[in-house]
């Protein structure tokens, strides 16, 4: 492994063990649940949207290190973003983990770039994107549980 890969792995493990923005957001006005039946990841995303801006965001749930780390880093990246910016970040992240983005294009993703290696493990893509799909459902007001299947 290269030094960069080691750093990426350490950041994922850190967020997986000590997730940021974990817990219920009492004044959330958007929420959704997500489930990955392949590995059992479950998540609930809470979002407080004011106007068109994600003012606050938290999550609860249980899952593998990649799923938890993705939700943790996602919540930090989205605070203060507009819905349009959130959607652009979702697309860029999805392209990254599915292998449709060039490694050189990861600079705009900040800490989310640590998930660049996920594209080499197709079964882990669902773990990394569960929180993102759940976020989209929360922002759109969909009432059904989001599933990666």
N, C-alpha and C positions, 0 to 999 in steps of 0.2 A: 504494500500500500504506500501511496505517496503521502507526504506530510499533509497535503490538502485533504485527501480522503480521510486521514486520521482525524483531522480537525472536524470535518463534516460528521463523521461517525460520533465523535465526542459530543458535538452540539445536539445531535438527534438523541443520544442517550441521556444527556442532561435534561432536555425538555421532556423526554419520555418519563424520567424519574421524578422530576420536579416541574410539572407543567405550570405555565403562567396563565393567568386569567381563568383559573379553574374554579368552578362553583356556580351557584345559581345567581343570576342577575335579577334582583327583585323588581326593578322598574323597567324590565324589558317590555317592548311593545311588539316584538316579533320573536317567534320561536319555532323550532322544528326539531324532529327526531330523525336520526339516521341509524342504519343497521347494516353491517357487513356479515352475512351469514357464512361466508367462507372461513373467517377466523373468529367470528363472534364479537367484533367491535361494535359497541353501542355508544351513541353520542346524542346529546341534546345541546343545541346551540341557542343561546339567548342574545338578542340584539336590541339595543336601544337606538332607534333611528329618530333623528330630529331633522325635520325638513327632508333633505336628501342626503344627510351625512350619518355615517355610523358613529354615534357618539360614544358608545360603549359596547363591548361584546365579551361574553364569557361562554364557557362550555362545561358540561358535566358528562360523565360516562366512564366507560372502562374499555380498554383496548390494548393492542400491542404497542410497542415503543414507537413505531412509525406513525400509527394512527394518532396517538396521544401527542407526539412531538409536532405533527402536522397541524393539529388543532391549536396547540399552544402557540406556535410561531404564526399561524394564520391570524389568530385573534390580535396579536401584537401588531401585525402588519396592516390590519384593516381599520384600526381606530383612527378616526378623523378623515377617513376616505369617503368619497361620494359613492352612490350606488354604481355609477358608471365606472369609476376607478376600481371598485371592488370587482366588477365584472371583468374588466381588463386584466386585473391581477389573477382572477380565476383562470382565464383563458391562457395567460402566460404560464401559470403554474401547471395547468393541465397539459399544455404542450411540452413542458419540461419533463414531467414524469412519464409521459407516453412516448417520449423520444422524438417529438416533432419540432423541437426547438434546438438550435445550435448551442453548444456549450458557451460560445462567445456572447450569446444573447442573455445570459443569466445575470448580468450585472444589475439590471433593473429590478430583480427579484429580492435583493438584499439577502437576509438570512434564509429565505425560502430556497435559495440556490443549493442548499445542503442536500436537497432531495434529488439532485441530478442523477445520482446512481440508481434511483428506483426504477428507471426505465429499463434497466438490465434484468429486472425481476418482475415480470408481468403480473404475478399474483399479488405483489405488494402495491401495485398501482391503486388498487381499490382501497387499501389501507390508508394510503397517503391522500386520496381524494375524497374520502367519506365526509370529513368535516366541511369541505368546500361545497359538495353537492347539498349537504344539509343547510349550509348557509344560504345557498341560492333558494332553497325551498322556503326558508324563513323570510327572506327578503321579498319573495313573490307572494307570500301568504298562502302557499299550498298547505293543506291540512294533513295530507297523508305522510306516513313514515317513508323516508327515503331509503331505498335499498340499493346496494351495489350490484345486485343480480338483475 
